Amino acid sequence: MKLSLPFLVVLVASLFGLGVWLHTPDRPRDELEALYLRSPADYVQAAGMRLHVRDDGPRDAPAVVMLHGFGASLHTWEGWAQGLAGPFRVVRFDLPGFALTGPDPTGDYGDERAMVVLEALLDRLGIARASLIGNSIGGRIAWKFAALHPDRVEKLVLVSPDGFASPGFEYGRKAEVPGILNLMRFILPTAAVRANLQPAYGDPAVLTDQLTTRYRDLMLAPGVRDAMFARLEQVMLEPPEPLLRRIQAPTLLLWGEKDAMIPVSNAADYARALHDSRTVTFPDLGHVPQEEAPARSLEPVRKFLAEGYPGLDG
């Protein structure tokens, strides 16, 4: 069928209008800071960039540093941070490319750059040695740092950590990013955000409107969507076993058995490679147990971190 010129003009105009109507611009930084920045003092300069950091608890207490997963923010740890601050100094921050930290000016989101940023932040905060807690890609950053900087890591808590190959993320090959996902650079409806988040939860009811809104808001921070795609495009996994075998820090593996993003079967892969590890799973939880059931999932973490510290381990 041959389309007439007037029809094509109307079609193009309609599609353009639809695109304008659906277009989702970045939100102004000051609006997001009013909602999600506790204090201007929570911005910390390290590794040539400004990181959004929350640093709670006594400065002379054993330090715990928390690293979130893809698309998340330091807010994912709220329940755990409140439960640990006091006996511990608890540091959490928005990783480069996410939330209020925003894009890394270097444009580099590889693991080597992550090591530089984490070490620079520890130095900036005067933390010589810390326990690391990491979820998903934050878990991969945590265990790589422990392998490469053993003198700076006391203990590891890996919550559904990334690192082993999975469909679309093969060893030695750049990640396959579906082209349709690029639309999220320009269009980010709440329904799409919710659909992408739901597999992370064992109980979909936990994903409230308020939680969905927070994730979406912080994805709309200036430059964050482009940075997220840059990170995905730079992923290059290598077989993790050689580095995992170098880790000396005692490690707690924590997994939700309903994790639809990184399978709980990977816990056994990590356990085989690590020298000193134990595994705790939750039958009813998913990829982010710290959000789904913060009090319950924190209990084994608290006990693990307290071991060896007089007054904390009893």
Steps between C-alpha positions, in 0.01 A plus 500: 500500500634839402473766770401849393716798592230659718463172691876480559506860624220428746670175612835667561335790679304259718809297593692818574218623721485167680876514557478852641212395726689195632842665522642484852766765563751489783379652825679809630766412754368742760159328497660160556730632770200636686358149506804275535800699631519500877763775521734683259780362718415155363680590178861380519776566249700190404669370184429822315125494552231586750347197670173494690593334830332430832740437787331399827614363835808564714810584299711269718266199460577215256415629152248343263468625141188417295489479118163490323393329178413617148244779485487531879640751747629521855136504614472125434699446822287722725371221726839334534680830557265591784547157654881506485589864573612527860699180543646575156591799289277456194592660168283470191516695177345534157737327260625710206235521230207465740264723699640819653863411433420518130730436205871437541678783312747245364220305330665182629270255679727197489607303804850648506352847536269370774806379694657847472183674617447270798861526616494879461181523707649286777806723502289816500299374799810384687396133499803274487305174515129418465251222454327524162136421429401483133182415313496392133761710311591650836582146608731455202678825585531390863652158433737635235620767741553233767707294257712793385529687832496230770665729753199732492216249538403346832193298398272462198123475480388417147128537435407329171835613354565538129804341335419167339383482139128508422290537183605824332808533722761254375868484586726702274216668312330832545149480635210474258279800568162468323450799272149563627644579844658811347151651493534537877748781434205704372186337639472369855140429599440386855346176374823411317707566811271282706513218243881506503517502880245228573733202429722623784236425763379166624176668608386755237288675765822632657550716190277784615417813305730696731793265435439501124488879503834522680670273248350692207581841645865413549525349151389843378791678670693700239706274275426181692314314226784550252748394769302184574511397135869587478562267796305217335689546174835482683432177690762236415486200731793269557488163676493607866661196663865616479422821689257335741770251606722793602249633752602442861221694668229288667194521276126474557295415191140615534236408243126503449389171349240686291771712337396526134801713403803306627415137582554366851693210341789746458550491876652153464731629224630770733532260793715262294744778412522684833732385778281602791129542437160414635163527326161616626193485276144621544234285327249784457727792402639623169796702376488779759436341842621821665188671361249214521564397859766731647474390864492127429771501234727718716516252789759261350694799368515666840618179668762440231641853515511496883709182522843574641411836650484487882170633620333461161510125449308403812 
